[in-house]
Amino acid sequence: MGNTLIREATIINEGIIRSGDVLISRDTIRKIAGPGTIKNIPGQIDVVDAKGLWLIPGVIDDQVHFRDPGFPEKGDFFTESRAAVAGGVTSVMDMPNTMPQTTTRMLLDKKIENISRKSLVNFGFYFGATNDNIEEIRKLDTSLVCGIKVFMGSSTGNMLVDDPKSLKRIFAEATIPVAVHAEDDGIIHKNLEHYKKKFGDNIPFDLHPEIRSVEACYSASTYAVELARKHGTRLHILHLSTAREMELLAPEPFSEKKKITGEVCVHHLWFCSDDYKKYGSRIKWNPAIKTSEDRDGLLKALLEDRIDVVATDHAPHTFEEKSKPYLLAPSGGPLIQHSLNVMLELAFQGKIAPEKVVEKMCHTPARLFGIRDRGFIREGYKADLVLVNPDSSWEVSTENILYKCGWSPFERTTFSSRITHTFVNGRLVYDNGLIDETHRGEPLNYIR
């Protein structure tokens, strides 16, 4: 890699929109200046004419399930990172409920080694908590993981942490963010049994938010917040889905002193319970998509800074799996190729400022997890950069979906903007539909 000059871009960064040039030298942002002022660059230089395009930092998605290792029919790090770069995502944090699960240091080391050979984007990993692996957590090298993942709700295998003593130890001893899936399994089971008696195996999909209810979410989130406040834990509540949970979060901008933070995923900001009639299993997620009032409450909380991060919970399943009846259709779906488009579409609708989108998808994930030299357009930072054409509409179709599973809940949706270029560590990995499949991302480095 040599020098690349991105010329006359509209730079959206740290709450400011301005025109300028950005010089990349190898993997680093070397200089940021006014349009046309970077000259006399020694050596070979590639020039990208970015007039009329928005330049933002690469998106950092703090919650993905790339299904690797263990579920090659659904996806793997190579296939899903291809989709990520097409969507302007340059770094991801992958969840531990793979096969095998990432619940020991040995398995974590193997996963890092494996993914280093596959991923087009930069990557970090959560370490999975269980009821009985506290010793593994105690001896964990925290420079290798972004956080500890605690499933306080139904999950794969033995990863449901429902023992109060285990939860207390985890919250009391964790020195890095504890990220929780907060749903009360007892409430969910009671609701499910009620609807199974009523409908048998043919439960309508629009009852999913009644089964995985507001009460189930609020109960578990409240418990997590109580534990965090008692033990001084850095708590991060993942994929918040209800307006009621917003009362648990402080309306204040993120700072390193903010101990309890929250994340919302794009599907909870885009869809609502009225959409189950149209999409059925394709929008079946855990936690469930809920009412339009919940959706609006989540967006309001995002604007108030009660919610700190926007992510995806990208979790692909095959279309065959998703085509099964309610009790057999798995929850989750592919999102990472379209998440930035979704948020920018909300910006075009006047619901959120583009600067706020960048803050919640790029800046704050880097700050919250202490990621070194990423998430901002700053001199000396890694050149993870994305160019967007804000005036190039396109329709999602099977022909342009890059997920290995081959489908998207956004199929036949028209977006007003298009990602044109994605740079990962200074390398142009995505260029107007062309992907450099030889590039490999780096493990994320944390300031701890």
C-alpha positions, -999 to +999 in steps of 0.1 A: +000+000+000+012+035-008-006+068-006-042+075-013-057+110-015-095+113-010-102+147-026-130+172-019-152+149+003-179+161+026-164+150+058-189+140+086-169+136+118-172+145+155-204+165+150-191+187+122-198+186+084-171+202+063-155+198+029-119+186+028-092+162+016-078+132+035-044+117+028-039+080+036-004+068+040-002+030+042-027+021+069-029+055+086-047+088+081-017+110+075-033+144+069-067+161+069-069+196+052-092+219+032-102+209-003-073+211-028-047+220-002-028+187+001-001+188-026+035+177-033+030+142-020+061+121-025+058+087-042+030+070-060-005+082-051-040+070-059-066+098-061-103+092-052-125+120-065-150+123-037-168+155-047-205+151-038-197+121-016-199+119+022-168+106+040-173+090+074-153+067+097-158+030+092-188+016+111-180-004+142-207-030+148-205-041+184-228-071+181-226-097+153-230-135+150-209-145+120-216-182+128-179-191+127-169-217+137-196-243+135-224-232+112-210-229+077-245-233+061-255-200+077-223-180+072-187-176+081-163-148+087-152-146+050-187-144+036-202-121+062-172-098+063-177-094+025-212-082+032-199-060+059-175-040+037-202-035+011-223-019+039-195+004+052-187-017+083-149-020+089-148-036+124-170-061+141-174-077+176-184-113+173-205-132+199-194-164+217-223-187+210-206-205+181-197-242+180-177-247+201-187-218+223-160-193+232-161-200+269-124-209+276-091-192+269-080-221+247-111-219+225-107-181+223-071-185+211-082-210+184-110-186+173-086-157+169-062-178+149-089-191+126-106-158+120-073-140+113-071-161+081-106-152+069-119-118+078-119-088+055-127-065+084-111-059+118-125-081+145-129-084+182-145-112+203-167-114+234-159-141+260-189-161+269-200-164+305-217-195+318-229-206+353-196-224+359-167-207+341-158-179+365-122-193+368-118-188+331-131-152+334-107-145+362-076-156+342-087-139+310-063-116+292-086-086+287-065-073+259-079-101+237-116-095+242-140-066+239-162-077+267-179-105+286-212-117+271-239-128+296-271-143+282-298-134+308-324-151+285-328-182+263-296-190+245-276-218+228-264-248+249-253-240+285-248-203+279-279-192+298-266-176+330-295-180+355-277-188+387-279-157+410-245-166+426-228-168+392-243-135+380-231-118+412-196-131+408-194-120+371-208-085+378-186-081+409-153-093+393-155-081+357-130-054+348-142-049+312-177-043+298-203-069+307-227-070+277-260-086+284-289-101+265-316-092+290-349-112+288-365-130+317-367-167+307-393-176+332-418-150+319-411-161+283-417-197+291-450-189+308-462-169+278-451-195+254-470-223+272-501-201+272-500-197+234-490-233+227-522-244+245-542-220+224-526-225+190-506-257+192-477-257+168-492-230+146-486-199+167-489-168+146-457-148+142-473-116+153-476-131+188-438-132+191-437-098+210-464-111+233-443-142+241-410-124+244-428-095+260-421-060+273-424-074+308-397-101+301-373-074+288-380-049+315-376-075+343-342-087+331-329-053+322-339-040+357-321-069+373-290-063+353-290-026+362-295-034+399-265-058+398-243-032+380-251-004+404-245-026+434-211-038+421-199-008+400-199-029+368-195-014+333-228-027+320-238-026+283-274-037+276-276-051+241-305-048+216-329-028+237-364-032+223-389-014+245-398+021+254-402+011+290-366+001+294-355+036+286-363+048+322-334+026+333-308+046+313-295+081+320-302+108+293-265+119+291-239+119+263-214+090+265-183+095+285-158+071+300-175+078+334-209+065+321-211+030+337-244+018+323-249+021+285-273+007+260-275-004+224-303-005+199-303-025+167-314-012+133-343-036+130-359-023+162-357+012+148-371+003+114-398-024+118-427-026+143-452-053+153-475-043+125-449-057+101-452-093+112-483-098+090-461-090+059-427-104+069-435-133+094-404-152+104-381-129+084-384-103+113-384-129+141-356-118+164-349-121+201-357-097+217-388-093+196-397-063+174-425-046+193-450-018+188-446+014+168-447+032+202-417+011+213-399+019+180-405+056+184-395+055+220-362+039+211-354+065+185-363+093+210-340+077+235-312+075+209-316+112+203-316+119+240-284+099+245-300+074+267-290+048+241-253+050+231-247+026+202-265+015+171-256-021+159-271-050+141-271-083+160-264-097+125-274-134+129-280-152+096-301-184+092-308-202+059-341-193+042-351-229+046-348-226+084-367-193+085-395-208+064-405-232+092-435-227+115-431-204+145-418-230+170-392-243+146-382-211+128-350-197+145-348-161+156-323-138+139-315-125+105-288-109+083-284-071+086-248-059+083-248-051+046-277-027+051-274-012+086-257+020+076-282+025+047-311+020+072-298+047+095-290+071+067-325+066+054-339+076+088-316+107+084-331+115+050-366+112+066-356+139+091-356+116+121-319+118+130-290+139+119-262+123+098-237+135+125-257+116+151-256+084+130-218+087+128-216+093+165-237+062+174-223+038+148-186+049+147-174+072+175-192+058+206-185+020+200-148+029+198-149+049+230-171+025+249-149-005+243-116+014+244-107+006+208-074+021+200-070+046+171-103+038+153-138+052+150-128+088+141-113+107+111-082+119+129-046+122+119-026+093+132-057+070+134-062+039+113-076+046+079-110+029+083-131+051+061-163+050+041-176+071+012-213+074+007-232+088-023-262+105-007-280+109-040-279+074-055-309+053-048-310+016-052-332-014-044-322-044-024-327-076-044-314-112-044-289-101-071-271-077-048-274-094-014-240-107-003-250-127+028-242-164+025-278-172+034-289-152+003-319-133+018-326-100+036-356-086+054-349-054+034-355-071+001-374-048-023-366-018+000-353+012-019-326+032-001-317+068-010-279+064-005-252+040-017-219+030-001-193+035-028-159+029-012-148+012+020-112+014+032-100-010+059-066-002+074-059+021+044-067-006+018-096+000-006-115-032+000-149-022-015-150-001-046-184+004-062-194-033-061-159-047-065-144-065-034-107-071-027-110-106-012-073-109-006-073-083+022-074-094+059-084-073+088-067-070+121-076-079+157-089-048+175-066-033+200-081-021+233-069+007+257-073-010+290 
